[in-house]
Amino acid sequence: MAGIFTKAKLALLKPDKLFESVWGEGITQTLFYYIIIDLIFGLAIPVIAAIVILSSLYQTLVPLIFNQVIYFPIGILGLFVVAFFIHIGIRLLKGKGNYTDTYRAAVYGSTPGVVFSIFILLPLYGFLGLLPFPASTPPQLIDDPSFIFSLLTSIAIMAIVGILLFIWTLVLGVKGLSRFHKISGWRAFGAIVIGYVILLAIALAIVFSFLFLFVIPYMGSAVSFR
C-alpha cells in the first residue's frame, strides 16, 4: 500500500520520475493502483464527507452516495475505453508503444483528478447543506439573494477547480504518452484529441440513432393518436 501512495505522490510532484519508475509495468499493476486510489479518494473520502456535511439531509444524502458508488466501477471501466480510443490516435501518429503503455499513461495522468476530486464536491456539499429545505419552496429560494450568491459561488468554485484539475491531468497524460510511446508532446496531445473526437462521434451517433429509431417515431405516433 505504501508503494501506491508513493506513486501518487510522484505523479503529483515528480511525474518524470514516476514515468521512469513504472516503465514496462504490467496492466494488472497499473489497474491495481487505479482501483486503490479511486476507492480511497474517489469513493471513500467523498462519501464520508457527504455523510458528515449532509447528515441531516437524508433525502439528499442517499442519492449522492448512490451516485458515488455507481460511478466507481464506471470510472474504472471507462478509463479502459478512453485509453483504447487514445491509442487509436497514438497508432495514427506513429507511436511506438502498445495499449498497455497508453493505459498506463492514462491512469497515472488521472491521479490529480482522482485525488483532488473531493475539492470539486465540497462546494456542492456545502451549498446543499445550507439550503433551508424543506422550509422554503423553489420559487422562494430563487427570489432569495443569498441563495443565488451561494449557488453562483459554488458553481464558480467547482468550475475553477475542475478546469485546473483538467489541465493538470492533461499535462500529465501528455507527458506519459510522450515518454512511453517515444513521440513529441504535440503528437501525444494530438493523440488525445483524436481519441476524444472519435469517442464523441460514436457517442453522438448512438444518441441520434436512438432518437431516430425510438423517440421520434413514438412522438409521431402519439401526435397522430391525438
Sine and cosine of phi, psi and omega as CSV:
sin_phi,cos_phi,sin_psi,cos_psi,sin_omega,cos_omega
0.00,0.00,-0.57,0.82,0.02,-1.00
-0.87,0.49,-0.59,0.81,0.02,-1.00
-0.90,0.44,-0.55,0.83,0.02,-1.00
-0.89,0.45,-0.74,0.67,-0.03,-1.00
-0.93,0.36,-0.53,0.85,0.07,-1.00
-0.90,0.44,-0.69,0.73,0.04,-1.00
-0.89,0.46,-0.68,0.74,0.00,-1.00
-0.89,0.46,-0.66,0.75,0.03,-1.00
-0.89,0.45,-0.69,0.72,0.02,-1.00
-0.91,0.42,-0.62,0.78,0.01,-1.00
-0.88,0.48,-0.59,0.80,-0.03,-1.00
-0.99,0.15,-0.58,0.81,-0.15,-0.99
-0.94,-0.34,-0.59,0.81,-0.05,-1.00
-0.68,-0.73,0.93,0.36,-0.09,-1.00
-0.88,0.48,-0.58,0.82,0.01,-1.00
-0.88,0.47,-0.65,0.76,0.03,-1.00
-0.92,0.40,-0.62,0.78,0.03,-1.00
-0.89,0.45,-0.77,0.64,-0.06,-1.00
-0.89,0.46,-0.52,0.86,0.07,-1.00
-0.94,0.35,-0.62,0.78,-0.07,-1.00
-0.96,0.26,-0.45,0.89,-0.04,-1.00
-0.98,-0.19,0.18,0.98,0.02,-1.00
-0.84,0.54,0.82,-0.58,0.01,-1.00
0.99,0.13,0.06,1.00,0.01,-1.00
-0.90,0.43,0.66,-0.75,-0.01,-1.00
-0.95,0.31,0.33,-0.94,-0.06,-1.00
-0.92,0.40,-0.48,0.88,0.01,-1.00
-0.91,0.41,-0.70,0.72,0.04,-1.00
-0.90,0.44,-0.66,0.75,0.02,-1.00
-0.91,0.42,-0.68,0.74,0.03,-1.00
-0.89,0.46,-0.67,0.74,0.01,-1.00
-0.87,0.50,-0.68,0.74,0.04,-1.00
-0.85,0.53,-0.74,0.67,-0.07,-1.00
-0.91,0.40,-0.65,0.76,0.01,-1.00
-0.87,0.49,-0.69,0.73,-0.05,-1.00
-0.92,0.39,-0.76,0.65,-0.05,-1.00
-0.93,0.36,-0.55,0.83,0.03,-1.00
-0.95,0.32,-0.58,0.81,0.04,-1.00
-0.90,0.44,-0.65,0.76,-0.05,-1.00
-0.99,0.17,-0.83,0.56,-0.14,-0.99
-1.00,0.01,-0.46,0.89,-0.03,-1.00
-1.00,-0.06,-0.33,0.95,-0.04,-1.00
-0.85,-0.53,-0.87,0.49,-0.13,-0.99
-0.89,0.46,-0.79,0.61,-0.06,-1.00
-0.90,0.44,-0.73,0.68,0.06,-1.00
-0.86,0.51,-0.63,0.78,0.00,-1.00
-0.92,0.39,-0.70,0.72,0.03,-1.00
-0.88,0.47,-0.69,0.72,0.01,-1.00
-0.88,0.47,-0.66,0.75,0.01,-1.00
-0.90,0.45,-0.66,0.75,0.01,-1.00
-0.90,0.43,-0.67,0.75,-0.03,-1.00
-0.93,0.36,-0.71,0.70,-0.11,-0.99
-0.98,0.18,-0.59,0.81,-0.12,-0.99
-0.92,-0.40,0.49,0.87,-0.09,-1.00
-0.87,0.50,-0.47,0.88,-0.04,-1.00
-1.00,0.02,-0.15,0.99,-0.03,-1.00
-0.95,-0.31,0.97,0.25,-0.11,-0.99
-0.87,0.49,-0.68,0.74,-0.05,-1.00
-0.91,0.42,-0.47,0.88,0.04,-1.00
-1.00,0.06,-0.61,0.79,-0.10,-1.00
-0.91,0.40,-0.71,0.70,-0.09,-1.00
-0.87,0.49,-0.75,0.66,0.04,-1.00
-0.88,0.47,-0.60,0.80,0.02,-1.00
-0.89,0.46,-0.73,0.68,0.02,-1.00
-0.90,0.44,-0.67,0.74,0.01,-1.00
-0.86,0.50,-0.68,0.73,0.01,-1.00
-0.88,0.47,-0.67,0.75,0.00,-1.00
-0.91,0.42,-0.64,0.77,0.00,-1.00
-0.92,0.40,-0.67,0.74,0.00,-1.00
-0.92,0.39,-0.63,0.78,-0.05,-1.00
-0.92,0.39,-0.45,0.90,-0.07,-1.00
-0.85,0.53,-0.85,0.53,0.02,-1.00
-0.93,0.36,-0.53,0.85,0.02,-1.00
-0.89,0.45,-0.66,0.75,0.01,-1.00
-0.90,0.44,-0.64,0.77,0.00,-1.00
-0.92,0.40,-0.74,0.68,0.01,-1.00
-0.94,0.35,-0.60,0.80,-0.04,-1.00
-0.89,0.45,-0.55,0.84,-0.01,-1.00
-0.93,0.37,-0.52,0.85,0.10,-0.99
-0.89,0.47,-0.67,0.74,-0.02,-1.00
-0.92,0.39,-0.73,0.68,0.01,-1.00
-0.86,0.51,-0.70,0.71,0.01,-1.00
-0.88,0.47,-0.58,0.82,0.02,-1.00
-0.88,0.48,-0.73,0.68,-0.04,-1.00
-0.95,0.31,-0.56,0.83,0.09,-1.00
-0.90,0.43,-0.59,0.81,0.00,-1.00
-0.92,0.40,-0.50,0.86,0.11,-0.99
-0.87,0.49,-0.69,0.72,0.07,-1.00
-0.89,0.46,-0.62,0.78,0.04,-1.00
-0.88,0.48,-0.70,0.71,0.00,-1.00
-0.91,0.42,-0.64,0.77,0.00,-1.00
-0.91,0.41,-0.50,0.87,-0.03,-1.00
-0.98,-0.19,0.35,0.94,0.15,-0.99
0.92,0.39,0.59,0.81,0.11,-0.99
-0.94,0.35,0.46,-0.89,-0.14,-0.99
-0.98,-0.21,-0.15,0.99,-0.04,-1.00
-1.00,0.00,-0.10,-0.99,0.01,-1.00
-0.93,-0.36,-0.10,-1.00,-0.04,-1.00
-0.88,0.48,-0.61,0.79,0.00,-1.00
-0.86,0.52,-0.62,0.78,0.04,-1.00
-0.90,0.44,-0.66,0.76,0.02,-1.00
-0.91,0.41,-0.69,0.72,0.01,-1.00
-0.90,0.45,-0.64,0.77,0.01,-1.00
-0.88,0.48,-0.69,0.72,0.03,-1.00
-0.90,0.43,-0.64,0.77,0.00,-1.00
-0.91,0.41,-0.66,0.75,-0.03,-1.00
-0.92,0.40,-0.81,0.59,-0.05,-1.00
-0.94,0.35,-0.48,0.88,0.08,-1.00
-0.93,0.37,-0.45,0.89,-0.02,-1.00
-0.99,0.16,-0.06,1.00,-0.07,-1.00
-0.80,0.60,-0.75,0.66,0.00,-1.00
-0.86,0.52,-0.68,0.74,-0.02,-1.00
-0.90,0.44,-0.55,0.83,0.00,-1.00
-0.98,0.20,-0.75,0.66,-0.09,-1.00
-0.90,0.43,-0.64,0.77,-0.08,-1.00
-0.97,-0.24,0.27,0.96,0.02,-1.00
-0.88,0.47,-0.45,0.89,0.00,-1.00
-0.87,0.50,-0.49,0.87,-0.03,-1.00
-0.97,0.24,-0.23,0.97,0.16,-0.99
-0.99,0.10,-0.58,0.81,-0.07,-1.00
-0.99,0.17,-0.52,0.85,-0.05,-1.00
-0.84,0.54,-0.71,0.71,0.06,-1.00
-0.86,0.52,-0.60,0.80,0.04,-1.00
-0.91,0.41,-0.72,0.69,0.02,-1.00
-0.88,0.48,-0.69,0.72,-0.01,-1.00
-0.89,0.46,-0.66,0.75,0.01,-1.00
-0.90,0.44,-0.72,0.69,0.00,-1.00
-0.90,0.44,-0.58,0.82,0.00,-1.00
-0.93,0.37,-0.41,0.91,-0.01,-1.00
-1.00,0.03,-0.21,0.98,-0.03,-1.00
-0.91,0.42,0.71,-0.71,0.01,-1.00
-0.99,0.13,0.62,0.79,-0.03,-1.00
-0.98,0.21,0.65,-0.76,0.02,1.00
-0.99,-0.11,0.37,0.93,-0.07,-1.00
-0.91,0.43,-0.53,0.85,-0.04,-1.00
-0.90,-0.43,0.57,-0.82,0.05,-1.00
-1.00,0.02,0.34,-0.94,0.00,-1.00
-0.79,0.61,-0.70,0.71,0.03,-1.00
-0.86,0.51,-0.63,0.78,0.02,-1.00
-0.91,0.42,-0.63,0.78,-0.01,-1.00
-0.92,0.40,-0.65,0.76,-0.02,-1.00
-0.89,0.47,-0.53,0.85,0.01,-1.00
-0.99,0.12,-0.06,1.00,-0.03,-1.00
-1.00,-0.02,0.90,-0.44,-0.02,-1.00
-0.85,0.52,-0.60,0.80,-0.02,-1.00
-0.92,0.40,-0.56,0.83,0.06,-1.00
-0.91,0.41,-0.73,0.69,0.01,-1.00
-0.87,0.49,-0.68,0.73,0.00,-1.00
-0.89,0.45,-0.70,0.72,0.01,-1.00
-0.90,0.44,-0.66,0.75,0.00,-1.00
-0.90,0.44,-0.76,0.65,-0.03,-1.00
-0.91,0.41,-0.61,0.79,0.03,-1.00
-0.90,0.44,-0.70,0.71,0.01,-1.00
-0.89,0.46,-0.69,0.72,0.01,-1.00
-0.89,0.45,-0.67,0.74,-0.01,-1.00
-0.90,0.45,-0.71,0.71,0.00,-1.00
-0.90,0.45,-0.71,0.70,0.01,-1.00
-0.88,0.48,-0.65,0.76,-0.01,-1.00
-0.92,0.39,-0.70,0.71,-0.02,-1.00
-0.90,0.44,-0.74,0.67,0.01,-1.00
-0.89,0.46,-0.67,0.74,0.01,-1.00
-0.88,0.48,-0.67,0.74,0.02,-1.00
-0.91,0.42,-0.69,0.72,0.00,-1.00
-0.89,0.46,-0.68,0.73,0.01,-1.00
-0.93,0.38,-0.59,0.81,0.05,-1.00
-0.89,0.46,-0.72,0.69,0.01,-1.00
-0.90,0.45,-0.69,0.72,0.01,-1.00
-0.87,0.49,-0.73,0.69,0.01,-1.00
-0.89,0.45,-0.66,0.75,0.01,-1.00
-0.89,0.46,-0.70,0.72,0.01,-1.00
-0.88,0.48,-0.71,0.71,0.02,-1.00
-0.90,0.43,-0.66,0.76,0.02,-1.00
-0.88,0.47,-0.67,0.75,0.04,-1.00
-0.90,0.44,-0.69,0.73,0.02,-1.00
-0.87,0.50,-0.72,0.69,-0.03,-1.00
-0.91,0.41,-0.72,0.70,0.01,-1.00
-0.89,0.45,-0.66,0.75,0.02,-1.00
-0.88,0.47,-0.67,0.74,-0.03,-1.00
-0.95,0.32,-0.75,0.66,-0.10,-1.00
-0.95,0.30,-0.52,0.86,-0.06,-1.00
-0.97,-0.23,0.00,1.00,0.04,-1.00
0.83,0.56,0.78,0.63,0.06,-1.00
-0.78,-0.62,0.19,-0.98,0.00,-1.00
-0.95,0.30,0.31,-0.95,0.03,-1.00
-0.87,0.49,-0.61,0.80,0.00,-1.00
-0.92,0.40,-0.62,0.78,0.06,-1.00
-0.92,0.39,-0.63,0.78,0.05,-1.00
-0.88,0.47,-0.69,0.72,0.04,-1.00
-0.89,0.46,-0.68,0.74,0.03,-1.00
-0.88,0.48,-0.61,0.79,0.03,-1.00
-0.90,0.44,-0.63,0.77,0.04,-1.00
-0.90,0.44,-0.71,0.71,0.01,-1.00
-0.88,0.48,-0.72,0.69,0.01,-1.00
-0.86,0.50,-0.70,0.71,-0.01,-1.00
-0.87,0.50,-0.71,0.70,-0.03,-1.00
-0.95,0.30,-0.53,0.85,0.07,-1.00
-0.90,0.43,-0.70,0.71,0.04,-1.00
-0.89,0.47,-0.71,0.70,0.00,-1.00
-0.88,0.47,-0.68,0.73,0.02,-1.00
-0.91,0.42,-0.65,0.76,0.01,-1.00
-0.88,0.47,-0.67,0.74,0.02,-1.00
-0.91,0.41,-0.68,0.73,0.01,-1.00
-0.88,0.48,-0.70,0.72,0.02,-1.00
-0.91,0.42,-0.64,0.77,0.02,-1.00
-0.88,0.47,-0.65,0.76,0.02,-1.00
-0.91,0.42,-0.70,0.71,-0.02,-1.00
-0.89,0.46,-0.75,0.66,-0.03,-1.00
-0.92,0.38,-0.58,0.82,0.07,-1.00
-0.89,0.46,-0.68,0.74,0.03,-1.00
-0.89,0.46,-0.68,0.73,-0.01,-1.00
-0.89,0.46,-0.73,0.68,-0.07,-1.00
-0.95,0.30,-0.49,0.87,-0.05,-1.00
-1.00,0.07,-0.53,0.85,-0.14,-0.99
-0.85,-0.53,-0.75,0.66,-0.14,-0.99
-0.96,0.26,-0.80,0.60,-0.07,-1.00
-0.89,0.45,-0.72,0.69,0.06,-1.00
-0.86,0.51,-0.61,0.80,0.01,-1.00
-0.92,0.40,-0.67,0.75,0.01,-1.00
-0.90,0.43,-0.63,0.77,0.02,-1.00
-0.90,0.43,-0.67,0.74,0.01,-1.00
-0.92,0.38,-0.56,0.83,0.02,-1.00
-0.93,0.38,-0.64,0.77,0.02,-1.00
-0.91,0.41,-0.67,0.74,0.00,-1.00
-0.90,0.44,-0.61,0.79,-0.02,-1.00
-0.90,0.43,-0.62,0.79,0.01,-1.00
-0.93,0.37,0.00,0.00,0.00,0.00
